[in-house]
Amino acid sequence: MSYHKDGFPNMPVHAQYINKQIKKHKFTVGAELGVRRGGFCISLLRDNRKLCMYAVDLWAPHADIDEHHFHEYHKETFYARAAYHGLQGRIGIMQELTTEAVHKFGDETLDFIFADATHTSEALRKDLEAWIPKVKKTGMISGHDYEEEWGMIPLIDSLGDVHVDEKSCSWHIMKKDLNEEWK
Ligand SMILES: C[S@@+](CC[C@H](N)C(=O)[O-])C[C@H]1O[C@@H](n2cnc3c(N)ncnc32)[C@H](O)[C@@H]1O
């Protein structure tokens, strides 16, 4: 990991790819599904002054979550970093399951989603089915870990002609380009 002169990590590579899309389309509101320490969310907010992000993570063990790590520690790290950079006013922190948080959004209200929660095809399908209706017609569906090892590639490919960043394994597709069954 590389560091900025202020001592904080530079924007991670998987966020740099999404950042290009945020700037290209002038997106102002997005949701990150699965946040952990918030490196993605915070670096994007620091680089895009008009951007607001919903940060959705349970930050706790749960049968639906396939990762076993220091959830509480990661939550506190995220909160501390957000506060240090004065970003609280532009982050909506939602400490709940992605499949529950989604009900708090109206249809077609988000410019983009970044799906990076539980890395199984079944969980990603649930997230995409629930969250795609919340994305504006002009918006973007994106995510991370387009890699064989997770078994999510066939599902991601079923969305349509998905763009993949080989360097970071981030992926995206505009909502207008989704295959009919996903629209
Ligand atoms: C891979 S990490 C996210 C990394 C982050 N997007 C980044 O780029 O730095 C996955 C996170 O998703 C959370 N998570 C997994 N499944 C979830 C679910 N169904 N609902 C809420 N949070 C979930 C975990 O607690 C974990 O913090």
The ligand as an SDF file (V2000), in Angstrom:
LIG
                    3D

 27 29  0  0  0  0  0  0  0  0999 V2000
  -14.2490   -6.9820    1.1010 C   0  0  0  0  0  0  0  0  0  0  0  0
  -14.7880   -6.0680    2.4910 S   0  0  0  0  0  0  0  0  0  0  0  0
  -15.1690   -4.4900    1.7850 C   0  0  0  0  0  0  0  0  0  0  0  0
  -13.9550   -3.7360    1.3230 C   0  0  0  0  0  0  0  0  0  0  0  0
  -14.2430   -2.3050    0.9080 C   0  0  0  0  0  0  0  0  0  0  0  0
  -15.2920   -2.2250   -0.0970 N   0  0  0  0  0  0  0  0  0  0  0  0
  -13.0000   -1.6400    0.3520 C   0  0  0  0  0  0  0  0  0  0  0  0
  -12.8830   -1.4980   -0.8750 O   0  0  0  0  0  0  0  0  0  0  0  0
  -12.1320   -1.2430    1.1560 O   0  0  0  0  0  0  0  0  0  0  0  0
  -16.3810   -6.7330    2.7620 C   0  0  0  0  0  0  0  0  0  0  0  0
  -17.1820   -6.0770    3.8800 C   0  0  0  0  0  0  0  0  0  0  0  0
  -18.5400   -6.3880    3.6350 O   0  0  0  0  0  0  0  0  0  0  0  0
  -19.2110   -6.5980    4.8490 C   0  0  0  0  0  0  0  0  0  0  0  0
  -20.3600   -7.4480    4.5220 N   0  0  0  0  0  0  0  0  0  0  0  0
  -20.3240   -8.6570    3.9010 C   0  0  0  0  0  0  0  0  0  0  0  0
  -21.5520   -9.1090    3.6790 N   0  0  0  0  0  0  0  0  0  0  0  0
  -22.4170   -8.1590    4.1390 C   0  0  0  0  0  0  0  0  0  0  0  0
  -23.8170   -8.0460    4.1750 C   0  0  0  0  0  0  0  0  0  0  0  0
  -24.6090   -9.0010    3.6670 N   0  0  0  0  0  0  0  0  0  0  0  0
  -24.3760   -6.9440    4.7340 N   0  0  0  0  0  0  0  0  0  0  0  0
  -23.5810   -5.9750    5.2660 C   0  0  0  0  0  0  0  0  0  0  0  0
  -22.2250   -6.0210    5.2500 N   0  0  0  0  0  0  0  0  0  0  0  0
  -21.6560   -7.1030    4.6840 C   0  0  0  0  0  0  0  0  0  0  0  0
  -18.1730   -7.2180    5.7720 C   0  0  0  0  0  0  0  0  0  0  0  0
  -18.4770   -6.9060    7.1270 O   0  0  0  0  0  0  0  0  0  0  0  0
  -16.8640   -6.5580    5.2950 C   0  0  0  0  0  0  0  0  0  0  0  0
  -16.5300   -5.4560    6.1020 O   0  0  0  0  0  0  0  0  0  0  0  0
  1  2  1  0
  2  3  1  0
  2 10  1  0
  3  4  1  0
  4  5  1  0
  5  6  1  0
  5  7  1  0
  7  8  2  0
  7  9  1  0
 10 11  1  0
 11 12  1  0
 11 26  1  0
 12 13  1  0
 13 14  1  0
 13 24  1  0
 14 15  1  0
 14 23  1  0
 15 16  2  0
 16 17  1  0
 17 18  1  0
 17 23  2  0
 18 19  1  0
 18 20  2  0
 20 21  1  0
 21 22  2  0
 22 23  1  0
 24 25  1  0
 24 26  1  0
 26 27  1  0
M  CHG  2   2   1   9  -1
M  END
$$$$
